[in-house]
Amino acid sequence: MNTNNPFKIKLISVALASAIAAIPTSSYAEEENEKEEQKLTVVGSHIKRSSLEGPAPVQVIDREAIVGSGQTTLQQLFERLPSAGAGSFSTRGNSQDSTGNGGAAISLRGFGADATLVLINGRRANISAFAQGIVNNFVDLNSIPLAAIERVDILKDGASAIYGSDAVSGVVNIVLRKDFVGSEVTLGYGSTTKSSSDETTLNAIFGFGDNRSNGTFIFDYFKTSELRNSDRGHLGSANQAPKGGYDLRSSRGFPGRYVLAGDTDPTIDPNCPPERVAGQTCVFDYGPYGFLIPDMERAGAMFLHNSEVARNLELYFEVSAQRNTSQAGGAPTPLDADAGLTVHAGHPNNPFGVDLAIDRHRTVDAGNRVWDIQSESLRFVTGLKGLIGEFEWDLSFTKARSISLQTGDRTQGWVRTDFLQQEIDAGRYNPFGGTVNPPSVIDAITTSLTRRGESRLSSIEGSLTGDLFELSSGNTVAMATGFEYRDESVKDLPDDQFQRGLIFGTESVSAQASRNHWSVYTEFAIPLADNIELQLAGRYDDYELAGTSTNPKIGMHWNITENMALRASWGTGFRAPSLAQIGLGPSQESRFFVDPYCSKVPACVANSGASTDLTVNLGGNPDLKPEESESYNLGLIWDINDDLNMSFDYWDITQDEKIDEADVGEATLLFCDPDAMVAGFCVRNATTNELLQVSSTYVNISSQEASGVDISTNYKMALADMGDLKLGLDWSYLTNFEKKNLDYTGKYGYPKFRWSSTAEWKTGKWSTTAVISYIGEFEDEPDFDEDGAFDFANPNARTVDSMITLDIQTSWDISDAVNLSFGAANLLDEKVPFAAGELNNDLFGYVQSVHDPRGRFIYSKATFRF
C-alpha cells in the first residue's frame, strides 16, 4: 500500500475512527418512563420546535423524496427546485476558461451562489479553493455526497440575523444521516440514450449502537464519462447563425492572418478555406472541442459518532474526506498580436518574402488544451452538548480544509509563446497554411502548468437554548443565544508562466487572503397568545477587513383557525466581500467584445465587424464594502383537511452595494478612444490600433431587487386496493427582478415561471414516482451590439421557449433485504430550447445555467440491506 498518498491516509483515519468508536460506552442513567415530545431544529431558527411550521417558509426534502427523485448528485436535486435561479452552476460546460471547474453551487432566487448560505448540520461549510467567475466563492456541492444526506432544509428567506453573512436570499441546511443501525449498499448504473456517456454509483452505509451511542459510516463513489458538445448536434458549433443566433467563431484561426512590414491592414493566409473567410480573417469553430459533461470521478467517506459520556452529557464528532477529479477542455491555444510573434523574411515557409507580425493564429497542431482538476476536502467536527437545568447547551469545534490542483502537461496543448518564437526564428515551426508541424517541434513549444488552491476554516461555536420563563397565560417564552468565532483563509496561485504573460487564451486567477470573524446572536420565541408566536432575533458580526454589521429579524406565526395560519417575517442582511474579492491579485478573463471605435481601427474592418476575444485585466480593490440587504415574506398556510394542504408566500429581497465588475463597455467608451486613449487602462496594437486589453476591478456599484410568489400544495389519497397516491406541486412566479437598474424579469436567464409537480404511487411492494419540471420562456439576445452591456429594450428580441421534462422511477421491494429501482430522467428526451446566447457564457445555442442538455438518461439501482 502506498502510504504516501494523503487521501488514502485520510480514508484510513476515518476507518480507524470507526473502530475506536465501536468500543462500548458505559451507561450512566436509567431510562425515563416517558419521553418528551421530540423537537427538531429546522433551518431558520436556533430554537427547537415540535412543528416544522414557523414564521419563515422552509422546504424540507426528506430521505424518501431524495431516493424517489432518482438523482445521484446534490446539484441534480437542486436544479429541479423552482426557487433555484440564475447563478446556479455545475460541471456542465467545463472549459479551460472557467475558474471554478469541477465545482457546483446553488443560487436561490437568482441572487448568486455567494448570496446563498450552505450549512452542514447547521454549521458553515468550507468554501471551494477555486472561485467561480474569478471572485465568487462558493460551497462546492460536489464535496457533499447525496448518499450521506438525511434531509435538506431550504429556507427561502433572508436570515443574516440568525446565521450572519451570505444568508441574503436563503439558507440551505444539509442534515447528515446518523443514528443508523444496520448495513445498506446501493449499486447504480445509467447512460444517456443518444451517446456513450454513462454513470456508475456505489454507496454504502453501516451503523451500530444503541440508545446511548451510535456510529454511522458512509462511503460514496460516483463516476461519469464525458459528453461532448459535438454529441448534441448544433450545440457543437460556435456558429449559431443557421439557427438564428450569432456566429461567434473565433478570429484566432488556423491558418491565421498577418500584418506585413509597412502595412497597417492585416492580410489573411491565402490557404484559408473559403467557408471560413470573413474579410481578412480566417475564423475557427471551437465548439466541437468543449465538454457538455466532463469525465468525473468522486470518492468519499464519512463517519459520525455520538455517545452519552455522563448523565445529560453527550460527546459527538463528524469526520469526512472527499476526493473529486474531473477535466476541463477547450480548443487549441488562440494567439493574437498581444503575443508579439514575428516571422522574418528569410523563414523557409514565409510565402510573403517580407518581415511580418503574426496577428492571428491558433496552434491546432499542438492539440486541445485540457486541464486535469483534482480537489480534496477534509472536515472534522467535534463537540459536547448537554443540559443545564432546562437549557440545552452545545459547544463545538470545526476544522475544514479544501485543496484543489489544476494541471496540464506537455501533451495537453499548453503552448508557451517564447518557446514558439524560438522555433519560428529557427525556421522549424511553420505558422503558415494550416500546417501540422512534426511532434519534435510541438514538444519544443509546449509546457506543463500548475494552478494550486487551498481554503481553510476553523471555527468555535457555542449555543444555549431552552424555555426562558412562563407567562401568566401558561405559555412559555423560549430563547436561544450563542456565539461564533471563525478563522478562514483562501489562496489561489496560478502558474508563474501565466504571470509572466507566456500563456494565452485562458483565464488566470491570482488571489490570497485570510481573516477572522466573531459574532453573537440572540433569538426569542414569544407566544403573544395561544395561537400567535412572535420571533425576535438579532445578530452582531465583526469581520476583519470588512467591518461590523448588526442585523435584526422579526417574524410572526398566527394560527387564525385550527386549519389556517399566517406567517410573516422581515429582516436585514449582509454579505461580507468574499476572500477572493478582497485578496484578488493580477488576474485575467476573456470575453467577446466589439470595439466601439471600430470605424477608427483597420483591424476591425478586417474582422468584418465581428466580435473578438478581449483580455480584461483585473485587480483587487481594498475599499470594498459589505453588501446590504432587506427582505420580507408574507404567507398563508391552509390545511384544508388531513389529506390536503396549501401554502402561499409573497417574498421580496433588496440587495444594495452589490459587488460587481466595473462596466467594461462604458469604461472603454470613456478611456479607449484611439485618438485620446487613457494610458494604463487600454492596450491597443501599435500597428493596427486593434483593442487587445482593458483593465478593470470590482466595486460596489450595483443593486438587485426581486420579488415573487410561491405556491405549494400536497394531496394524499387512499386508492382502496390499489394503494396510496401522493401529489405535490411547487410553483414559483417571479414578479420582478431588477439589477443595475435594468429589468431582468422574464429576460435572459430569468424566466417568470418555474414549477415542479410530483406524483407518488405505492401499492404493496411497488412504488412509482413521477416528477414533471417546468421552466418558463424568457427573452433572448441580451446584447445585440456586443458591447458587453445588455440591450433589454431592443424590440427585436427573440423568445427562448419553455422546457418541460418528465422524470420517472419505479421501485420494487423484492424482500426486506433487496430493492430494485428503474428510472429515466427526461424520459421524453426533451431537447433544450434554442437560445442565441449571452456571448461570454452561452456560446453554443442554449442557456447553460438554466437548461440541461444531457437528454434522456436511463438508469437502474439495486439496494441490499443486511
N, C-alpha and C positions, 0 to 999 in steps of 0.2 A: 504493500500500500504506500502510495506517495504521501507522506506526512507533511510535505512542504506546501500542499495545496491549502490555502486559507479557508476556502469554502468547505472542504472536507473536514477540517478541524472544527468549523462551526457546527456542522451536522453531527459530528461525534460528540460535541459539547451538549447538544440538545438530547442525544441518546443517553449520555451519562446523567443528565439532569432527570431524565425519565426514570433511570434505575435508582438513583438516590431517593427520588420522591416516592418510590414504591415501598420504602421502609415504613411499616405501620406506625401510626401516631397513637398516642395514648388518649383515652377518653377522660375528661375532667369533670363531666357533669352528667346527670341523668336526663333522659328525655322528658320534656314537658308534656303533660297530658293533652294540652290544647295548644294549637299554634295560631298565631295572629294571622289575619288575612294577608296574603302575600302582596307586597308592594314592589313596584319597579321604578327605577329612574329612567325616564324616557327623555330623549333629547329635547331641549327647550326649557328644562328646569333641573335644578340640583336637588329638588325636594321629591322624595319618593311618593308615588301615588298608587292607589289601587285601581284607578281608572286611567286609561290612556288619553282620555279627553281632557284638554287643558285650555288655557287662553290662546294658544297658538296652533296653527294647522300642522299636524305631523302625519306623515305617511309611513306606515310600517310594512316592510316586505319581510315576511317570516320565512322560516326554512322551507316550509311546504311550498310557498309560492316560488322561492328560488329554484327548487328542484323541478317544479312543474313548468317553469319557463323554458327549460331545456338549454339555457345559456351556460357557457363554460367559463366566462370571464366576467369580472365585475363591470368592466366597461361595456360589454354587450348588454348586460342587465340594465345599466343606467341609460343607455342611449334610447331605450324604448320609453323612458319616462316623459310624459308631456311637459313636466316642469323643467326638463333639461333644455338647453338652448345654445346659442352661438357662444363660442369659447370652449366648448367641449372638444376634445380631440382624442385620437387613438393612434395606433401604429399604422393605420391606413395612410397610404401615400408617403411612407418613409422615403425621404430623398436626402441627398447629400447637402441640400440647402436648409434642412430643418435643424434647429438647435436643441430639440428635445426628443431626438429619435429614441425609439424603444419604450417611450412612456405613454400614459393615457391619463386623462383627467376629466372631471365633470364640472360643468358650469351651470348652476341653477339660474333660471330666469334670463340667461344670456348676458350676465354681467361679467363673465370671465372666470376662469378656473381659480384665479387668485382672489376672487371675492366669495368663494365657496369654501367654508372651513370643513376639513375632513378630520374626524376623530376616530380613534380605535379604542373601544371600551371606555369612551368618554374622555380620553386623553389625546392630546395633539400627536399627530403622526409626523415623522420627519419628512422634509421636503426632498424632492429629487435633486441629485447633484447637478444635473443639467437643466437649465431653464428652457422653457418654450418661448419662441418668438424673441430671442435674445435675453429678455429680462423677467419673464413671467414665471416665478417659482410656483411649483405645484406639488401636491402629493400624488405620487405615481400609483394609480390603481392596479397596475400590473404587479406591484410588490405585495398585494394582498390576495391570496388565493381564495376563490369562491367557496371551495370545499371547507374552509375554516370558519365560515360565517354562519352564525345562528339566525341573525336577523339584521336588517338595515333600517334605522330610523332616519327619516328625512324631514327636517324642519324647514318649511317653506316660508321663512320669516327671518328678518334681521335679528341677530342675537348677540351683539357685542357686549351688552350689559351682563350676559351670562357667561360668554366664552372669550371675549376680548377681540383682538384684531382678526380680520379676514371674514368674520361672520356677517357679511354685508347682505348677501342675497339668500343666505340659508346655511344650514349645517347638515352634514351627512355623518351620522354616527354608526360605525360598523361594530356590531356586537359579536364577539367571537364565541364559538362553541365551547362549552365547558360542562362539567358535571356529567360527562358521558361515561357510561359503563357498558362494555362490550367491545365488539370489533366489527368494522364495516369497511368493505373495499369496493370501489366502483371503477369499472373499466369503460372507456368510451372511444368510439371512432366515428368520424364523419368526413364528408367530402362534398365539394361543390359539384354540381351535375354537368357543368359545361367546361370544366378544366380539371387539371390533376391536383388542385390544391386540396390537401387533406389535413385532418386534425386528429390528434391522439391525446387522450387524457387518462390519467391514473391518479386516484386519490384514495387515501386510507385514513381511518380514524380508529384509535384504540384508547379505551378508557377503563379505569379501575378506581375503586374506592367505595366509601360508604357515606353515611350522613355526617361523618367527622372530617373526611378528607377525600380528595379526588384528584386524579391526574389524567389529563387528556392529551394524547399525542396525535398530531395531524401531519400527514405527508401529502404533497400535491405535486403532480407532474403534468405539464402541458406542452405540446409540440404542434406546430402548424407549418406547412410548407408554403412556398411563395405563390403569389398570384400576381401576374404582371399586367400592366396597362394593356399590352398588346393582346391579352387573353379576353378582352372585353370590347372588341370591335373598335368603334370610333373613339373610345376612351383611350386608345393607344396612340393618339396623334395630338400634336400641339397645334395642328391646323384644323380648327373647328368651323372654318368658313363654309364648307359644304353643308353644314347643319344650321348655318345662320349665325355662327359666332365669330370669334376673332381668329385670324391667322397669326399665331404667336410663335411661329418657327423662329429660331434664333438667327441673328445676323452673324454669329460666330460659326462660319461654315467650314465644310471640308469637301472641296477646296475652298480657299478663302478669298481675300482681296488685299490689295497692297496700295501704298502711296509711293509712287516713283519719285526719285530725286528731281526737284524742281517743280513738282506738281502740288496742288492743294486738294484736288479731287481724287478720291480712291479709284482704283482700277480693279475690276473683277478678274478672277482667274479665268483664262479662256476655256478651261476644261469644265467649267461649271455646267451641270446638266440643265437643259432649257427649262424644265419644270421647276427648277429651284432658283431661277434667276429673278431677282427683284431689284430693278435698277442696276446699280453696280454692286449689288450684294448677292452672295450665294447663300441662301438660307438653309438651315439644318433642322430637321424634325427630331427633337429629343424625346418625344412622347413614348416611343416603344421601349425606352431604357428604364423607365420608372417602375416602382412597385405599387400595386394596389394594396397588397398584403405581403410583408416580407417573411422570410424564414424566421421563425421564433421558437425558442425553447426556454421553458421555465421550470425550475425545481425548487421546492422549499419545504421546510419542516418547522413545526411549531409545537411547543409544549406549554400547557397551562396547568398550574397546580395550586390547590388551596388546602389548608389544613387547620383545624382548631388546635392551637397550641396551649390554650388555657381557657377557663370559663370566660365567655364573651371576648375572646381574643383570637383573631384568625390571621394567619400568615398566607400570603399568596405571591405568586410570581408568574410571569409570562416570558418566554424566550422564543425568538423566531429567527430563522435565517432563510434568505431567499436569493436565488441566483437566476438572472434572466440574460439571455443572449438573443440578439436579432441582427439584422442587416439593414443598411440603407444604401440605395443605389441611385445612380444618375448617369447622364450621358457623359461622354469623354470631355476632358478639360477644355473650356472655351477661353480663348485668348483674344485680347484687343490691343489697341495702341498703347494702353497703360502698361503692358508688359515690356515695352521698349525693345522688341525684337527687330533685328535688321538683317538684311542679306546683301552681301557685297556683289558688285557687278561680275566678279570672276567666279562666282559659285557655279559648279558644273551643271546645275539644273535650272539656273536662272533664265527664264525664257525672254526676259526683257533686256538683258545685257546692260543694265544700269543699277546703281545702288538703290535700294528701296527699303521701306519700313513695312513690316507685316502689320496691317491694320485690323484684320480679322482672320482667325484661324482656329481650327479645332483638332486636337490630337487624337483623332479617331483610331489611328493605328496603335496608340498606346492602350486602348481598351477603355471600358466603362469605369468610372470612379465608383468604388464600393467601400463603405465603412462596415467594419465589424464592431458591434456595440455590446459591451458586457457590463452589467450592473449587479452589484452585490449589496444586500441590505441586511443589517443585523439590528434587532430590537430586544431590549431587556427591560422588564418592569418588575419591581418588587415592592411590597408594601405590607403594612399591618392595618387591620381595621377591627373595631370593637365597639363597646358601649361604655358610656359614662352616664350613669343614671338612665334617662330616657333618650339621650342623644347618641347617635351613631357617629363615630369618627373614622377618618381614613387618612393615612399618611403614606405617600408613595414616592418612589424614585424611578425615573425613566432615563435610560441611556439608549441612544439610537445612532446609527451611522449608515450612510449610503455612499458607496464608491462606484463611480462609473468610468469606464475606459472605452475610448473610441479609437480604433486603429485602422490604418490602411497600409498595405505593404506594396512593394515594387510591382507586384503582379496585378494590382487593383487600380491602375490607371492614374496614379498621382504623379504629375509632371512638374518638375522644377524649371522655372524659366531660365535661370543661369546655366543649368546643365544643357537645356535646349539650345541656348545661344552658342555655347561652346561647340556643340555638334554641328550647328549650322555653319559657324565660322570655319570648321574643319572640312566642310563640304560633305560630311557623312549623312546629315539629315536633309532630306528633300521636302521642303514645305509647299511644293507646287503640284498642281494637277491631281490632288487627292491621292497622292502616292502612299502606299503602305510600306513603311520603312522596315528594314530587317530587324529581327529580335535583338541582335547585339547593340544596335543603335537605340532601340526602345529601352533596353536595360540601362543604357548610359544616361537617359534623360529622366528616368523615373526615380522615385524616392519612397521612403516609408514615413508615415505620420502618426503622431500620438496626441490625443486630447485626453486630459485627466480631470476628473471632477470628484469632489468629496463634499458631503454635507454631514454635519454633526448636530445632535440635540441632546442636551442634558437638562433635566427638569426635576424639581421637587414640588409636590403638591400636597396640600392638606385641606381637609374639609370637615365640617361639623354640621350635622343636620338632625332635626327632630322637632317634637312639639314644644313650643315655647311656653304657652300658658293657655288656660281655658277661659273663654268668655262667659259672661253671665247666661248667654243663650245655651251654653253647653257645648258649643263648637270650639275647636282648638285652633290657635294660630301656630302655624309651622314655620320654621326658619331654616335657612342654610347659609353658611358663611364659610369662607375659605381664602386661601392664598395660593399663589403660584410663583415660582422663580424658575426662569428658563435662560439657558445659555445656548446660543446657536451660532453656527458658522457655515460658510459655503465657500468653495473655491472652484473655479473653472479655468483650467490652464491650457491654452491652445499650444500647439507645436510651435517652436521658435521659428520654423520656416514660414509660418503664416505671418508672424510679427515682422519678419524681415521682408515681406512682400514678394516671396518667391513662389507662392501657390495662388492660383487664380480660379475664379468661378465657384467658390464655396464660401458660405457664410462662416465667420470666425467670431468666437466669443471669448472675451477675457474678463473675468470677474473674481473678486475676492473680498470678503467682508465677514465680520463677526460682531455680535452684540449680545448684551444681556437684557433681561426684561423681568420685571416683577409686577405683581398685581394683587389686589384684594377685592373681594366681592361679597355682597350680602343679598339675600333674596327672602321675601316673606310671602306666605300664602295665608291670606286673611279672609275668613268666612264672614262676610258682611251680614249674611242671613243664611238660613238653611240651604237656600238654593242659589246663592251668589258667592263666588270666590274672587277675591282681588289679588293679583300678583304684583308685587313691587320688587324691583331689582335694581341694583346699581353696581358699577364696577369702576375701579381706578387702575389704569395701566401706566407704567413708566417704561418707555423704550429708550435704551441708549441710542443715540444718534437720531432719534425720531421724536423725542419729547414725550409729553404726557397726554392722557386722554381720559375723560370721565364721561361715562355713558349710563343713562337711566333707561328703565323699561317699565311700562305699566301694562298690565293685562287683566282681563276680566272674563269669567265664565259664569253665565247666568242661565240656570235651568228655568225657563219660562213656564213650562209644564213638565209633566213626567216624561214626555216624549220629545220635547223640543228645547233646544238651548241656543243661546247666543254666545259668541266669543269675540273678543276684540283685543287688540294689542297695539301699542305704539312704543317706539324706542329709537334711540340714536345709535350710530355705529361708526366704526372707523377701520381703516386698513393702513398699517404702517408700511412705508416703502419696503419693497422686497429686498433681501440681501443682494440679489443680483442687480437691482436698480441702484442701491447706494454704493455698491462696490464695483460698478461697471468700469472696466478699463478699455483700452483701444479695441474696438470690435467692428465687424463689417457685416452688412447684409446686402443682398442683391434684390433688385426689383425691376420690373418692366416700367418704362417711363418714356414719354415723348418730350423732347426738349421744347419748351415754349418759345424759344428763339430759333426755331427751325429755319426760318427764312434767311437767317444770317449765317447758316452753317452749311458749307458744301457737303459734308459727310451725311447730313440729314437727307439731302436730296438723293444721295447715293443709296440710302436705305429705303427710298420711295416713301418716306414719311412714317415708316413702321416704328413701333416701339422697340427699344433696345434695352439690354441689361445695363443698369446703372448701379454703381457701387456706392452705398451710403456708409460713410464712416461715422461711427457712434462713439461717444464718450460719456463718462459719468457726470452726474450733477449732484454735488454735496448739499445743495439747498432745497432738495425735495421735501415737501411737507406731507404729512399723512392725508389720506383721502378721508372724507367725512360723509356720513350717510344718515338718512332718516327713513324709517319705514313704518307702515301701519297696515293692519289687517282687520277686516270685519267679516265675521262668518256666522252662518246658521247651520245647526246640526239638527236633523229631524229623523228620529227613529219612528217611522210610520207604524211599524208593528215589529214583532220579534223576527220577522224574516226580511224586512225591507228597511233600509236606512239611506239617507242622503245627506250631503253637506254642500254648502255654498260658501265660497270665500271670495271677497274682493281684496286685492293686495296692491300696495303702492310703495315703490322704493325710489328714493332720490339719492344720487351719489355725486358729491361735489369734489373739486380739486383732484379729479381723476388724473392719474399719471399716464402720460401717453407720449409717443414720439412727436416731436415738433413737426408741423406740416411741411414736408419737403417740397411740395408743389408751390406753396405760397412763398417759401424762402427762396426757391430757385428764381421765381419772378423778381424778387427784390434784389438778389445778390449775384445772379449768374448771367446777366446781360453781357455778351461778348465785348461790347463797346464800353462797358463800365462795370467790369467784374470786381467783386469784393475779394481781395486776397485772403486766403486761409479758409474760405468756405467752399469754393468750387475749384475743380481741376478740369481743364479742357486740353484737348490735343493741340500742341503748339502749331501744327501744320494745318489741320482741318477745322480747328475750333470745336470739334465734337465734345460734348459734355461727357466726362468719364466718371467723375466722383463729386459728391457733395458731402458736407459734414452736417451732423445733426446731434441731438441729445434728447433726453427725456425731461419733461417739465409738467407742472400741474396746470394743464391748460383746458381740460375738457370736463364735461359733466355727463352723467347718464341719469335718465329718469324713465321708469317703466311702471306700468300698471296692468292689471288683468283680472280675470275671473276664473276660478277653478270650481269645477263641479265633480263630485264623486258620489257614486251610488252603488250599493251592493244588495243583491237579492238572492235568497236561497229558497229552494222548494223541494219537497219530497215527491218523487215520481212513483209512489206506491212500490210495485215490484220491480220497477226499473231503476231504482237507486235514488241518488240525490243530485241536484243540479244547483250550482252557484254561478251567478252572473255578476260582473263588475264593470264599471266604467269610470275612467279618469279622463276628464275633459278640461282643456286649458284654452282660454281665449286671451290673446294679447291685445289689450285695448290701446296701448300706447307704448312706444319705445323711442326715446329721443337721445341722441348722442352727438356732442359737438354742435348743438343747435340744429341738427338735421333729424328729420322724422324717418326713423327706420321701420316704422310699423308696417308690416306686410311687404317690406322691401327685402333686399338681398340677404338671405340667411336668417330672416326674422319672420317666419310665417305667423299669421294671426291665429290659426287653429292648429292644435295638436291634440290627439286623443288616443287612448288605448282601451280596448274592450276585452274582457276575459270571460270565458265560459269554461267551467269545470264540472265534469260529469263523473260520478263514482257509482259503480254498481258491483257488488261482490268484490272480486279480486282485480277488477279492471277499473282504470280511470283514464280519462282523456281531458286534456287541457288545450284550448284554442285561444290564441291571442291575436287580435286584429289591431294593428298600429297604423295611425293616420297622421301624415304630415301635410299640412295645407299648402296651397300655392302661395307664391310670393313673386315680387317683381325682380326681373333680371337686369343685367348690364348696369352696374352702378357707376362706371367710369368710362363714359363714351369717348371723351377726348384724351384718355390715357395720360392724365397729368398727375395721377396719384390721389385725386380727390373725387368723392362720389358725386354723381350727377343725378340725384333723385328727381329733379324737376323736369327731366327730359320727357317729352310726351310720347316718344317712340319706344319706350321701354317694353321689352317682352315680358312674358309671364312664365315662370318655372312652374310646371304642372304639379299638382298634388301627387302624393305617393301613398299607396295603401298596401300593406303586406299582411300575410297570414302565417302565423307560426302555429304548429300543432304537434302535440306529443301524446302518445298512448303508452300507458304503463300497465304491466301485468305482474301481480304478486303470485309467482308460481308456488311459493310457500313462504313461511315466515322467514326463511333464510335467503331466498333468491327473488330478485325483482328484475324484470327486463323492461326497457323503455325504447321506443322507436319514435322518431320525430323528424320534422323538417322546419327549418327557418326559411321564411319567404317561399312557402310551398308553391305558390303560383308563379314563381320566378319573375316577379315584377321587376322591370328594368328601371334604373334611376332616370328621372326626368332630365331632359337636356337643359343645360344652363350655359350661357355664353361665357361666363367666367368672371372672376374678380381680379384678373390679371396677374396678381402676385402669388395667390394661393391655389386657386382653382383654374387650372390651365387645360383640362382635358375633357370639358363638356359636362361636368356635374359638380355639385357643391359638396366638397369632401367632408365638411364638418356637419352636414345635415343628413345626407343620404348614404346608404350602404350599397356599394356596387357589387358585392360578392355574388348576388344571385341566389338561386335555390341551393340550400345546404341540407343534406340528408345525413342523419346520424342514428346511432344506436348506443345504448348503455346497458351494462349489467352490474347489479349491486348484489354483493354477497355479505350476509351477516352471520357472525359466529357467536 
